[in-house]
Amino acid sequence: MLKDWSNVIIPEEEEINERLEKARNKLVQQQILIMQKKLPVLVSFDGWGAAGKGSILGKIIKNIDPRFFKVAVMDKPTEDEKRRPFLYRYVINIPEAGKFTFMDGGCLDEVTKQKLSGKITDEEYKRKIESVKRFERQLSDNGYLVIKFFFHIGEQEQRKRLTRLLDDKNTRWRVSEYDWWQSQHYKKSLKAFDQFIDDTSQSIAPWYIIDATDKKWAQLQILETLVQAIDTALKNSTLSVPLLQNAFPLNKMEKLSDINLNKSLSDEEYEYMLKNYQKKLNNLHNIIYKKKIPVIIAYEGWDAAGKGGNIRRITEALDPRGYEVQPIASPEPHEKARHYLWRFWNRLPKSGHVTVFDRTWYGRVMVERLEGFCSENDWQRAYVEINEFEKELSDWGAVIVKFWVQIDKDTQLARFKERENTPEKRWKITDEDWRNREKWDLYENAVNEMFAKTNTTYAPWHILESNDKKYARIKALKILIDAIEEKIKETD
């Protein structure tokens, strides 16, 4: 795409000025519609060093109300970002509905730099390409406009600009070592850029090559492309999205009604096993910290099933400096205004740390589905999106353990009544718990479908039989220990 690109004839300055004025006015008008229709717009600026991305970006954003955009400068990853999944720093910068995010630099710069320096293998490169494509498709499927610009200049033009910047002590700082390396290896860099653009240009997130030899002309190309893309997105904002077929390996799982809940432990067995398993988990925590293995533990289950007590027996064994428990409630307004997975990306652990999710992203296919908080197209699409999300975490090297805490209806009723009759536990029971109980059968069907479509080989579900809470706690500890030990063996 890039190597075959040829310059178009640059219009006369008078024509450029007229078209610029028209495009600027159009973008000003579109802001109101973007806010009204809650269209999130993600714009990525990539390209050659010294191609003028920063200065042109400054001119573009002058046409937008500063309350409704942000600029994310995507320099090389920080030490903290290096301990997160590859997509983390891009996902957390996506815009709210009705707003813009302009990324100064994007995945192209990061991935091609790694490829050119030999820091990633061809296989790792392919994985990152798939990650980028899935990320952009998910955004588009969830109503985002994604548009990507590559600022292109020739070899001699880049060398001339870099030399001019270096000759001035006030601008010398703007030229990085990589910019100069790029200039010295222009053809090699061009080939890498061209491959990345070809690999990641999709109809839902296309690349646009910008002739950046003249700044005013580059600005016009971007503005006209941007306003046209916004027009199209505003017209298509209510379209449903075709459902994708799951491409990830699944294991068969039994239905909730087939689970044998008559499992229990004596107090003596429980105390003995709890002490031993917690000691073992504590030792493993030291190892995963040293090896920088992230651990993600996801809890779902019936109200009053014993999730809190189960979580507590796990965290008691961990160094408090190395874990977090994330209780997930209804999304806050700023969370609801973004892709539903955004708030979970924000809560992921660093490598070597543990995060426990008390309720998870599976709310999309349970409570949001059954209570009408999202459309049918949204929750049906979510099974594949969730599998993709967990695949990102697995490829990152995370241990992913998903628990469903299971009880029967009679046990839940007994626990609800106990909570109502015990003053110090009364806060745990709400009207919503009783309403959810009335929909038990609907929830059970939704959970069974969730198991069938998301019990992947890399992020399997585990049922914790919790009529006896002691049994469920010990089973959870054992499953977690086994999963961590298996991952440690893989890294040895």
The 8 nearest C-alpha neighbors of each residue, nearest first, counted from 0:
[[1, 3, 2, 193, 197, 4, 196, 194],
 [0, 2, 193, 4, 3, 208, 196, 192],
 [3, 1, 4, 0, 193, 189, 190, 5],
 [4, 2, 1, 0, 5, 193, 6, 208],
 [5, 3, 1, 2, 0, 6, 208, 7],
 [4, 6, 3, 7, 2, 1, 210, 8],
 [7, 5, 8, 210, 4, 9, 209, 212],
 [6, 8, 9, 5, 210, 10, 4, 209],
 [7, 9, 10, 6, 11, 5, 210, 216],
 [8, 10, 7, 11, 216, 6, 15, 12],
 [11, 9, 14, 15, 8, 12, 13, 216],
 [10, 12, 14, 13, 15, 9, 16, 8],
 [11, 13, 15, 14, 16, 10, 9, 17],
 [14, 12, 16, 15, 11, 17, 10, 18],
 [13, 15, 17, 16, 12, 11, 18, 10],
 [16, 14, 12, 18, 13, 17, 19, 10],
 [15, 17, 19, 13, 14, 18, 12, 20],
 [18, 16, 14, 20, 19, 15, 13, 21],
 [17, 19, 21, 15, 20, 16, 22, 14],
 [20, 18, 16, 22, 21, 17, 219, 15],
 [19, 21, 23, 17, 18, 22, 24, 16],
 [20, 22, 18, 24, 19, 23, 25, 17],
 [23, 21, 25, 19, 24, 20, 223, 222],
 [24, 22, 26, 20, 25, 21, 19, 62],
 [25, 23, 27, 21, 22, 26, 20, 28],
 [24, 26, 22, 28, 23, 27, 29, 21],
 [27, 25, 29, 23, 28, 24, 226, 22],
 [26, 28, 24, 25, 30, 29, 62, 23],
 [29, 27, 25, 26, 30, 31, 24, 32],
 [28, 30, 26, 32, 31, 27, 33, 25],
 [31, 29, 33, 28, 32, 27, 34, 26],
 [30, 32, 34, 29, 33, 28, 35, 27],
 [33, 31, 35, 29, 34, 30, 36, 28],
 [32, 34, 38, 30, 97, 36, 31, 35],
 [33, 35, 97, 37, 31, 32, 36, 30],
 [36, 34, 32, 37, 33, 31, 97, 38],
 [35, 37, 33, 38, 34, 32, 97, 233],
 [38, 36, 97, 96, 34, 35, 33, 39],
 [37, 39, 97, 33, 96, 36, 40, 143],
 [40, 38, 96, 97, 143, 98, 94, 95],
 [41, 39, 99, 144, 143, 145, 98, 38],
 [42, 40, 145, 100, 99, 144, 101, 146],
 [43, 41, 101, 146, 147, 145, 102, 100],
 [42, 44, 147, 102, 101, 148, 105, 103],
 [45, 43, 148, 103, 104, 102, 149, 147],
 [46, 44, 149, 104, 148, 150, 105, 43],
 [47, 45, 150, 149, 151, 48, 50, 44],
 [46, 48, 50, 49, 151, 150, 152, 45],
 [47, 49, 178, 50, 46, 157, 181, 174],
 [50, 48, 51, 47, 160, 161, 157, 52],
 [51, 49, 47, 48, 52, 150, 211, 152],
 [52, 50, 49, 54, 53, 55, 211, 214],
 [53, 51, 55, 54, 50, 56, 44, 150],
 [52, 54, 56, 55, 51, 57, 103, 50],
 [53, 55, 57, 56, 51, 52, 58, 214],
 [54, 56, 58, 57, 52, 53, 218, 51],
 [55, 57, 59, 53, 58, 54, 52, 60],
 [58, 56, 54, 55, 59, 60, 53, 61],
 [57, 59, 55, 56, 61, 60, 54, 218],
 [60, 58, 56, 61, 57, 62, 55, 218],
 [59, 61, 62, 63, 57, 58, 56, 65],
 [62, 60, 58, 59, 63, 57, 64, 65],
 [61, 63, 60, 59, 27, 23, 26, 64],
 [64, 62, 60, 61, 65, 27, 30, 67],
 [63, 65, 66, 67, 62, 68, 61, 30],
 [66, 64, 67, 68, 63, 69, 60, 61],
 [67, 65, 64, 68, 69, 63, 98, 99],
 [68, 66, 98, 65, 64, 99, 69, 63],
 [69, 67, 99, 100, 98, 65, 66, 70],
 [68, 70, 100, 101, 71, 99, 67, 65],
 [69, 71, 101, 100, 102, 72, 68, 103],
 [70, 72, 102, 73, 103, 101, 69, 92],
 [73, 71, 103, 74, 102, 70, 104, 101],
 [74, 72, 104, 103, 71, 105, 75, 102],
 [75, 73, 72, 76, 104, 103, 77, 109],
 [74, 76, 77, 73, 109, 108, 80, 104],
 [77, 75, 80, 81, 74, 78, 73, 79],
 [76, 78, 80, 79, 81, 75, 74, 82],
 [77, 79, 81, 80, 76, 82, 83, 75],
 [78, 80, 77, 82, 81, 83, 349, 76],
 [81, 79, 77, 83, 82, 76, 78, 88],
 [80, 82, 78, 79, 83, 76, 77, 84],
 [83, 81, 350, 80, 349, 79, 78, 84],
 [82, 84, 80, 81, 349, 87, 85, 350],
 [85, 83, 87, 395, 86, 392, 82, 391],
 [84, 86, 87, 83, 88, 395, 81, 127],
 [87, 85, 89, 84, 88, 90, 130, 131],
 [88, 86, 90, 84, 89, 85, 83, 91],
 [89, 87, 91, 90, 86, 92, 80, 85],
 [88, 90, 86, 92, 87, 91, 93, 105],
 [89, 91, 87, 92, 93, 88, 86, 341],
 [90, 92, 88, 89, 93, 87, 345, 341],
 [93, 91, 90, 89, 94, 88, 71, 100],
 [92, 94, 90, 91, 100, 41, 89, 95],
 [95, 93, 100, 99, 39, 98, 92, 96],
 [94, 96, 337, 336, 98, 39, 97, 93],
 [95, 97, 39, 37, 336, 38, 98, 337],
 [96, 98, 37, 34, 38, 39, 33, 95],
 [97, 99, 67, 39, 95, 96, 68, 94],
 [100, 98, 68, 40, 94, 41, 39, 67],
 [99, 101, 41, 69, 94, 68, 70, 42],
 [100, 102, 70, 42, 43, 71, 41, 103],
 [103, 101, 43, 71, 104, 70, 72, 44],
 [104, 102, 72, 44, 73, 71, 101, 43],
 [105, 103, 45, 73, 44, 102, 108, 43],
 [104, 106, 107, 108, 73, 43, 45, 102],
 [105, 107, 109, 108, 110, 104, 131, 89],
 [108, 106, 110, 105, 109, 111, 195, 45],
 [107, 109, 106, 111, 110, 105, 112, 104],
 [110, 108, 106, 112, 107, 111, 113, 105],
 [109, 111, 113, 112, 107, 108, 106, 114],
 [112, 110, 114, 113, 108, 109, 107, 115],
 [111, 113, 115, 109, 110, 114, 108, 116],
 [114, 112, 118, 110, 116, 111, 115, 119],
 [113, 115, 111, 117, 112, 116, 119, 110],
 [114, 116, 112, 117, 113, 111, 191, 188],
 [117, 115, 113, 114, 118, 112, 119, 111],
 [118, 116, 114, 119, 115, 113, 120, 112],
 [119, 117, 113, 116, 114, 120, 115, 112],
 [120, 118, 117, 114, 123, 113, 124, 121],
 [121, 119, 123, 122, 124, 118, 117, 114],
 [120, 122, 124, 123, 125, 119, 114, 126],
 [123, 121, 125, 120, 124, 126, 119, 127],
 [124, 122, 126, 120, 125, 121, 119, 127],
 [123, 125, 121, 127, 122, 126, 120, 128],
 [126, 124, 128, 122, 123, 127, 121, 129],
 [127, 125, 123, 129, 128, 124, 130, 122],
 [126, 128, 130, 124, 129, 125, 131, 123],
 [127, 129, 125, 131, 130, 126, 132, 124],
 [128, 130, 132, 126, 127, 131, 133, 125],
 [129, 131, 127, 133, 128, 132, 134, 126],
 [132, 130, 134, 128, 129, 133, 127, 135],
 [131, 133, 129, 135, 134, 130, 136, 199],
 [132, 134, 136, 130, 135, 131, 137, 129],
 [135, 133, 131, 137, 132, 136, 130, 138],
 [134, 136, 138, 132, 137, 133, 131, 139],
 [137, 135, 139, 133, 138, 134, 140, 132],
 [138, 136, 140, 134, 139, 135, 133, 141],
 [137, 139, 135, 141, 143, 136, 140, 134],
 [138, 140, 143, 136, 142, 141, 137, 144],
 [141, 139, 137, 138, 142, 136, 240, 143],
 [142, 140, 138, 139, 143, 137, 338, 377],
 [141, 143, 139, 140, 138, 236, 144, 38],
 [144, 142, 139, 39, 138, 40, 141, 145],
 [143, 145, 40, 41, 139, 39, 146, 232],
 [146, 144, 41, 204, 42, 143, 40, 139],
 [145, 147, 42, 204, 205, 43, 41, 144],
 [148, 146, 43, 206, 42, 207, 44, 205],
 [147, 149, 207, 44, 206, 208, 45, 43],
 [148, 150, 46, 45, 208, 209, 151, 207],
 [151, 149, 46, 209, 211, 50, 45, 47],
 [150, 152, 210, 211, 209, 46, 149, 47],
 [153, 151, 211, 212, 156, 157, 50, 210],
 [152, 154, 156, 155, 157, 151, 212, 158],
 [153, 155, 157, 156, 158, 185, 152, 182],
 [156, 154, 158, 157, 153, 159, 152, 160],
 [155, 157, 159, 153, 158, 154, 152, 160],
 [156, 158, 160, 154, 159, 155, 161, 153],
 [157, 159, 155, 161, 156, 160, 162, 182],
 [158, 160, 156, 162, 157, 161, 155, 163],
 [161, 159, 163, 157, 162, 158, 156, 49],
 [160, 162, 164, 158, 163, 159, 157, 165],
 [161, 163, 165, 159, 160, 164, 158, 166],
 [164, 162, 160, 166, 161, 165, 159, 167],
 [165, 163, 161, 170, 171, 162, 166, 167],
 [164, 166, 171, 162, 167, 163, 161, 170],
 [165, 167, 163, 164, 162, 168, 171, 170],
 [166, 168, 169, 165, 170, 164, 171, 163],
 [167, 169, 171, 170, 166, 165, 172, 164],
 [170, 168, 167, 171, 172, 164, 165, 173],
 [171, 169, 164, 172, 167, 168, 173, 165],
 [170, 172, 165, 168, 164, 173, 169, 174],
 [173, 171, 170, 174, 175, 169, 168, 165],
 [172, 174, 171, 170, 175, 164, 165, 49],
 [175, 173, 172, 171, 178, 176, 161, 165],
 [176, 174, 178, 177, 173, 179, 172, 48],
 [175, 177, 179, 178, 180, 174, 181, 173],
 [176, 178, 180, 175, 179, 181, 174, 48],
 [179, 177, 181, 48, 175, 176, 180, 174],
 [178, 180, 182, 181, 176, 177, 183, 175],
 [181, 179, 177, 183, 182, 178, 184, 176],
 [182, 180, 178, 184, 179, 183, 185, 177],
 [181, 183, 185, 179, 180, 184, 158, 178],
 [182, 184, 180, 181, 185, 179, 158, 186],
 [185, 183, 181, 182, 187, 186, 188, 180],
 [184, 186, 182, 188, 187, 181, 183, 189],
 [187, 185, 189, 188, 184, 190, 154, 183],
 [186, 188, 190, 184, 189, 185, 191, 115],
 [189, 187, 191, 185, 190, 186, 184, 192],
 [190, 188, 186, 192, 187, 191, 193, 185],
 [189, 191, 193, 187, 188, 192, 194, 186],
 [192, 190, 188, 194, 193, 189, 111, 195],
 [193, 191, 189, 195, 194, 190, 188, 196],
 [194, 192, 1, 190, 196, 191, 195, 189],
 [193, 195, 197, 191, 192, 196, 198, 190],
 [196, 194, 198, 192, 197, 193, 199, 191],
 [197, 195, 193, 199, 198, 194, 200, 192],
 [198, 196, 194, 195, 200, 199, 193, 0],
 [197, 199, 195, 196, 194, 200, 128, 193],
 [200, 198, 196, 197, 132, 195, 201, 128],
 [199, 201, 205, 206, 197, 196, 198, 204],
 [202, 200, 205, 204, 203, 199, 206, 132],
 [201, 203, 205, 204, 200, 206, 136, 199],
 [202, 204, 201, 205, 139, 136, 145, 135],
 [205, 203, 201, 145, 202, 146, 200, 135],
 [206, 204, 200, 201, 202, 146, 203, 147],
 [205, 207, 147, 200, 148, 208, 196, 204],
 [208, 206, 148, 149, 147, 209, 205, 146],
 [207, 209, 149, 148, 150, 206, 210, 151],
 [210, 208, 150, 211, 151, 149, 217, 207],
 [209, 211, 151, 212, 217, 150, 6, 208],
 [212, 210, 217, 213, 151, 150, 209, 152],
 [213, 211, 210, 152, 214, 217, 156, 151],
 [212, 214, 211, 216, 215, 217, 210, 218],
 [215, 213, 217, 216, 211, 218, 212, 55],
 [214, 216, 218, 217, 213, 219, 15, 55],
 [215, 217, 219, 213, 218, 214, 220, 15],
 [218, 216, 214, 211, 220, 215, 219, 210],
 [217, 219, 215, 221, 216, 220, 55, 214],
 [218, 220, 216, 222, 221, 217, 19, 223],
 [221, 219, 217, 223, 218, 222, 224, 216],
 [220, 222, 224, 218, 219, 223, 225, 217],
 [223, 221, 225, 219, 224, 220, 22, 226],
 [224, 222, 226, 225, 220, 221, 22, 219],
 [223, 225, 221, 227, 222, 226, 220, 228],
 [224, 226, 222, 228, 223, 227, 221, 229],
 [227, 225, 229, 223, 228, 224, 26, 222],
 [226, 228, 230, 224, 229, 225, 223, 231],
 [229, 227, 225, 231, 230, 226, 224, 232],
 [230, 228, 232, 226, 231, 227, 233, 225],
 [231, 229, 227, 233, 228, 232, 226, 234],
 [232, 230, 228, 234, 229, 233, 235, 227],
 [231, 233, 229, 235, 234, 230, 236, 228],
 [234, 232, 236, 230, 231, 235, 229, 38],
 [233, 235, 231, 232, 236, 230, 237, 229],
 [236, 234, 232, 233, 237, 238, 231, 230],
 [235, 237, 233, 234, 238, 232, 142, 38],
 [238, 236, 235, 239, 234, 142, 233, 232],
 [239, 237, 235, 236, 240, 142, 234, 140],
 [240, 238, 376, 237, 241, 140, 377, 236],
 [239, 241, 140, 242, 238, 376, 380, 141],
 [242, 240, 243, 239, 380, 376, 140, 238],
 [243, 241, 380, 240, 244, 379, 376, 383],
 [244, 242, 245, 241, 383, 380, 246, 240],
 [243, 245, 246, 242, 383, 247, 380, 241],
 [244, 246, 383, 247, 243, 452, 382, 386],
 [247, 245, 244, 248, 383, 243, 386, 249],
 [246, 248, 245, 249, 455, 386, 456, 387],
 [249, 247, 455, 456, 246, 250, 457, 245],
 [250, 248, 455, 454, 456, 247, 251, 453],
 [251, 249, 454, 455, 456, 252, 248, 459],
 [250, 252, 249, 451, 253, 454, 450, 455],
 [251, 253, 250, 451, 450, 254, 454, 460],
 [252, 254, 257, 255, 251, 258, 447, 256],
 [255, 253, 256, 257, 447, 252, 258, 450],
 [254, 256, 257, 258, 253, 447, 443, 405],
 [255, 257, 254, 258, 253, 259, 443, 407],
 [258, 256, 255, 254, 259, 253, 260, 252],
 [259, 257, 255, 256, 260, 254, 253, 464],
 [260, 258, 261, 257, 262, 464, 256, 255],
 [259, 261, 464, 262, 258, 466, 406, 465],
 [262, 260, 259, 263, 466, 464, 467, 258],
 [263, 261, 260, 470, 467, 464, 264, 259],
 [262, 264, 470, 467, 261, 265, 469, 466],
 [265, 263, 470, 269, 268, 469, 266, 262],
 [264, 266, 268, 267, 269, 263, 469, 270],
 [265, 267, 269, 268, 270, 264, 469, 271],
 [266, 268, 270, 265, 269, 271, 264, 272],
 [269, 267, 265, 271, 266, 270, 264, 272],
 [268, 270, 266, 272, 267, 271, 273, 264],
 [271, 269, 273, 267, 272, 268, 266, 274],
 [270, 272, 268, 274, 269, 273, 267, 275],
 [271, 273, 275, 269, 274, 270, 276, 268],
 [274, 272, 270, 276, 275, 271, 269, 277],
 [275, 273, 277, 272, 271, 276, 278, 270],
 [274, 276, 272, 278, 273, 277, 279, 271],
 [277, 275, 279, 273, 278, 274, 272, 280],
 [278, 276, 316, 280, 279, 274, 275, 273],
 [277, 279, 281, 275, 276, 280, 274, 282],
 [280, 278, 276, 282, 277, 281, 275, 283],
 [281, 279, 283, 277, 282, 278, 276, 316],
 [280, 282, 316, 284, 278, 317, 279, 283],
 [283, 281, 279, 280, 284, 285, 278, 286],
 [282, 284, 280, 286, 285, 281, 287, 279],
 [285, 283, 281, 287, 282, 286, 280, 288],
 [284, 286, 288, 283, 282, 287, 289, 281],
 [285, 287, 283, 289, 288, 284, 290, 282],
 [288, 286, 292, 290, 284, 351, 289, 291],
 [289, 287, 351, 291, 285, 286, 290, 284],
 [288, 290, 286, 287, 291, 285, 351, 292],
 [289, 291, 287, 288, 292, 286, 351, 490],
 [351, 292, 290, 350, 288, 289, 287, 293],
 [291, 293, 351, 287, 350, 290, 397, 288],
 [294, 292, 350, 351, 397, 352, 353, 398],
 [293, 295, 353, 398, 397, 399, 352, 354],
 [296, 294, 399, 354, 353, 398, 355, 400],
 [295, 297, 355, 400, 401, 399, 356, 354],
 [298, 296, 401, 356, 355, 402, 400, 359],
 [299, 297, 402, 357, 358, 356, 401, 403],
 [298, 300, 403, 358, 402, 404, 297, 357],
 [301, 299, 404, 403, 405, 304, 302, 298],
 [300, 302, 304, 303, 405, 404, 406, 299],
 [301, 303, 304, 300, 432, 411, 305, 436],
 [304, 302, 305, 411, 301, 414, 415, 306],
 [303, 305, 301, 302, 406, 404, 306, 465],
 [306, 304, 303, 308, 307, 309, 468, 465],
 [305, 307, 309, 308, 304, 310, 404, 298],
 [308, 306, 310, 309, 305, 311, 357, 304],
 [309, 307, 311, 310, 305, 306, 312, 472],
 [308, 310, 306, 472, 307, 311, 312, 305],
 [309, 311, 307, 313, 308, 312, 306, 314],
 [310, 312, 308, 314, 313, 309, 315, 307],
 [313, 311, 315, 309, 310, 314, 308, 472],
 [314, 312, 310, 311, 315, 316, 476, 309],
 [313, 315, 317, 311, 316, 312, 310, 322],
 [316, 314, 312, 313, 317, 311, 277, 318],
 [315, 317, 277, 281, 314, 313, 280, 278],
 [318, 316, 314, 281, 315, 319, 284, 313],
 [317, 319, 320, 321, 316, 322, 281, 284],
 [320, 318, 321, 322, 317, 314, 323, 315],
 [321, 319, 318, 322, 323, 317, 352, 353],
 [322, 320, 352, 319, 318, 353, 323, 317],
 [323, 321, 353, 354, 352, 319, 320, 324],
 [322, 324, 354, 355, 325, 353, 321, 319],
 [323, 325, 355, 354, 356, 326, 322, 357],
 [324, 326, 356, 357, 355, 327, 323, 354],
 [327, 325, 357, 356, 324, 328, 358, 355],
 [326, 328, 358, 357, 325, 359, 329, 356],
 [327, 329, 330, 326, 358, 331, 357, 359],
 [328, 330, 331, 327, 335, 334, 332, 362],
 [331, 329, 334, 335, 328, 332, 333, 327],
 [330, 332, 334, 333, 335, 329, 336, 328],
 [333, 331, 335, 334, 336, 330, 337, 329],
 [334, 332, 336, 335, 331, 95, 337, 330],
 [335, 333, 331, 336, 332, 337, 330, 342],
 [334, 336, 332, 337, 333, 330, 331, 339],
 [335, 337, 96, 95, 333, 334, 332, 338],
 [338, 336, 95, 335, 334, 339, 96, 341],
 [337, 339, 341, 340, 141, 336, 138, 335],
 [338, 340, 341, 337, 335, 342, 334, 360],
 [341, 339, 343, 338, 342, 344, 360, 337],
 [342, 340, 344, 343, 338, 339, 345, 337],
 [341, 343, 345, 344, 340, 334, 346, 339],
 [344, 342, 346, 345, 340, 341, 347, 360],
 [343, 345, 341, 346, 347, 342, 340, 87],
 [344, 346, 342, 343, 347, 341, 91, 87],
 [347, 345, 343, 344, 348, 342, 325, 354],
 [346, 348, 344, 345, 343, 354, 349, 295],
 [349, 347, 354, 352, 353, 350, 293, 346],
 [348, 350, 82, 83, 352, 351, 293, 347],
 [349, 351, 293, 291, 82, 292, 352, 348],
 [291, 350, 352, 288, 292, 293, 287, 349],
 [353, 351, 321, 293, 350, 349, 348, 322],
 [354, 352, 322, 294, 295, 348, 293, 321],
 [353, 355, 323, 295, 322, 348, 324, 296],
 [354, 356, 324, 296, 325, 297, 295, 323],
 [357, 355, 297, 325, 358, 359, 298, 324],
 [356, 358, 326, 298, 327, 325, 355, 359],
 [359, 357, 299, 327, 298, 356, 326, 297],
 [358, 360, 361, 356, 362, 297, 327, 357],
 [359, 361, 362, 363, 340, 343, 358, 385],
 [362, 360, 363, 359, 364, 365, 358, 385],
 [361, 363, 365, 360, 366, 364, 367, 359],
 [362, 364, 367, 361, 365, 378, 360, 368],
 [363, 365, 368, 378, 362, 361, 367, 366],
 [366, 364, 362, 368, 367, 363, 445, 369],
 [365, 367, 369, 362, 368, 370, 363, 364],
 [368, 366, 372, 363, 370, 365, 369, 371],
 [367, 369, 365, 364, 366, 371, 370, 378],
 [368, 370, 366, 371, 367, 365, 442, 441],
 [369, 371, 367, 366, 372, 368, 373, 365],
 [370, 372, 373, 368, 369, 367, 374, 366],
 [373, 371, 367, 370, 368, 374, 366, 369],
 [374, 372, 371, 367, 377, 368, 375, 378],
 [373, 375, 377, 376, 378, 371, 372, 368],
 [374, 376, 377, 378, 379, 373, 368, 371],
 [375, 377, 379, 374, 378, 380, 239, 240],
 [378, 376, 374, 380, 375, 379, 373, 381],
 [379, 377, 381, 364, 380, 375, 376, 363],
 [378, 380, 376, 381, 377, 375, 382, 242],
 [381, 379, 377, 378, 382, 242, 376, 383],
 [380, 382, 384, 378, 379, 383, 385, 377],
 [383, 381, 385, 384, 380, 386, 452, 379],
 [382, 384, 386, 385, 381, 245, 387, 380],
 [385, 383, 381, 387, 386, 382, 388, 380],
 [384, 386, 388, 382, 387, 383, 381, 389],
 [387, 385, 383, 389, 388, 384, 390, 453],
 [386, 388, 390, 384, 385, 389, 383, 391],
 [389, 387, 385, 391, 390, 386, 384, 392],
 [388, 390, 392, 386, 391, 387, 393, 385],
 [391, 389, 393, 387, 392, 388, 394, 386],
 [392, 390, 394, 388, 389, 393, 395, 387],
 [391, 393, 389, 395, 390, 394, 397, 396],
 [392, 394, 390, 397, 396, 395, 391, 389],
 [395, 393, 391, 396, 392, 390, 397, 126],
 [394, 396, 392, 393, 84, 397, 391, 85],
 [397, 395, 393, 394, 292, 392, 398, 293],
 [398, 396, 293, 393, 294, 392, 395, 399],
 [397, 399, 294, 295, 293, 400, 483, 396],
 [400, 398, 295, 458, 397, 296, 294, 401],
 [399, 401, 296, 297, 295, 458, 398, 402],
 [402, 400, 297, 460, 296, 461, 298, 459],
 [403, 401, 461, 298, 460, 462, 297, 299],
 [402, 404, 300, 299, 462, 463, 405, 461],
 [405, 403, 300, 463, 304, 462, 402, 465],
 [404, 406, 464, 465, 463, 300, 403, 304],
 [407, 405, 466, 465, 304, 410, 464, 408],
 [408, 406, 410, 409, 411, 405, 466, 260],
 [407, 409, 411, 410, 412, 406, 439, 436],
 [410, 408, 412, 411, 407, 413, 406, 414],
 [411, 409, 413, 412, 407, 408, 414, 406],
 [410, 412, 414, 408, 409, 413, 303, 415],
 [413, 411, 415, 409, 414, 410, 416, 408],
 [412, 414, 410, 416, 411, 415, 417, 409],
 [413, 415, 417, 411, 416, 412, 418, 410],
 [416, 414, 412, 418, 417, 413, 411, 419],
 [417, 415, 419, 413, 418, 414, 420, 412],
 [416, 418, 414, 420, 419, 415, 421, 413],
 [419, 417, 424, 425, 415, 421, 416, 420],
 [418, 420, 416, 425, 417, 421, 415, 428],
 [419, 421, 417, 418, 416, 422, 425, 424],
 [420, 422, 418, 424, 423, 419, 425, 417],
 [423, 421, 425, 424, 420, 419, 418, 426],
 [422, 424, 421, 425, 426, 418, 427, 420],
 [425, 423, 418, 421, 422, 426, 427, 419],
 [424, 426, 418, 419, 422, 427, 428, 423],
 [427, 425, 424, 428, 423, 429, 418, 422],
 [426, 428, 425, 424, 429, 418, 303, 419],
 [429, 427, 426, 425, 418, 432, 415, 419],
 [430, 428, 431, 432, 427, 433, 426, 425],
 [429, 431, 433, 432, 434, 428, 435, 436],
 [430, 432, 434, 429, 433, 435, 428, 436],
 [433, 431, 435, 429, 430, 434, 436, 428],
 [432, 434, 436, 430, 431, 435, 437, 429],
 [435, 433, 431, 437, 436, 432, 430, 438],
 [436, 434, 432, 438, 437, 433, 431, 439],
 [437, 435, 433, 439, 438, 434, 432, 302],
 [436, 438, 434, 435, 439, 433, 440, 432],
 [439, 437, 435, 436, 441, 440, 442, 434],
 [438, 440, 436, 442, 441, 437, 443, 435],
 [441, 439, 443, 442, 438, 444, 437, 445],
 [442, 440, 444, 438, 443, 439, 445, 369],
 [441, 443, 445, 439, 440, 444, 446, 438],
 [442, 444, 440, 446, 445, 441, 439, 447],
 [443, 445, 447, 441, 442, 446, 440, 448],
 [444, 446, 442, 448, 443, 447, 365, 449],
 [447, 445, 449, 443, 448, 444, 442, 450],
 [446, 448, 450, 444, 449, 445, 254, 443],
 [449, 447, 451, 445, 446, 450, 452, 444],
 [448, 450, 446, 452, 447, 451, 453, 445],
 [451, 449, 447, 454, 448, 453, 452, 446],
 [450, 452, 448, 449, 453, 454, 447, 252],
 [451, 453, 449, 450, 454, 448, 382, 249],
 [454, 452, 450, 455, 449, 451, 386, 382],
 [455, 453, 459, 450, 249, 460, 250, 452],
 [454, 456, 249, 459, 458, 457, 453, 248],
 [455, 457, 458, 459, 249, 248, 250, 454],
 [456, 458, 455, 459, 393, 390, 399, 389],
 [459, 457, 455, 399, 456, 400, 454, 389],
 [460, 458, 454, 455, 456, 457, 401, 461],
 [459, 461, 401, 454, 402, 462, 458, 403],
 [462, 460, 402, 401, 403, 463, 459, 400],
 [461, 463, 403, 402, 404, 464, 405, 460],
 [464, 462, 404, 471, 465, 405, 403, 461],
 [465, 463, 405, 260, 471, 466, 462, 404],
 [464, 466, 468, 467, 471, 406, 405, 463],
 [467, 465, 406, 468, 464, 260, 410, 407],
 [466, 468, 465, 263, 469, 470, 471, 262],
 [469, 467, 465, 471, 470, 466, 472, 305],
 [468, 470, 472, 467, 471, 269, 264, 473],
 [469, 471, 263, 473, 468, 472, 467, 264],
 [470, 472, 465, 463, 468, 474, 469, 464],
 [473, 471, 309, 475, 469, 474, 470, 468],
 [472, 474, 476, 470, 475, 471, 477, 273],
 [473, 475, 471, 477, 472, 476, 478, 470],
 [476, 474, 472, 478, 473, 477, 479, 471],
 [477, 475, 473, 479, 474, 478, 480, 472],
 [476, 478, 480, 474, 479, 475, 481, 473],
 [479, 477, 481, 475, 480, 476, 474, 482],
 [478, 480, 482, 476, 477, 481, 475, 483],
 [479, 481, 477, 483, 482, 478, 476, 484],
 [482, 480, 484, 478, 479, 483, 485, 477],
 [481, 483, 479, 485, 480, 484, 478, 486],
 [484, 482, 486, 480, 485, 481, 487, 479],
 [485, 483, 487, 481, 486, 482, 480, 488],
 [484, 486, 482, 488, 483, 487, 481, 489],
 [485, 487, 489, 483, 488, 484, 482, 490],
 [488, 486, 484, 490, 489, 485, 483, 491],
 [489, 487, 485, 491, 486, 490, 484, 483],
 [490, 488, 486, 487, 491, 485, 484, 483],
 [489, 491, 487, 488, 486, 290, 485, 292],
 [490, 488, 489, 487, 486, 290, 485, 484]]
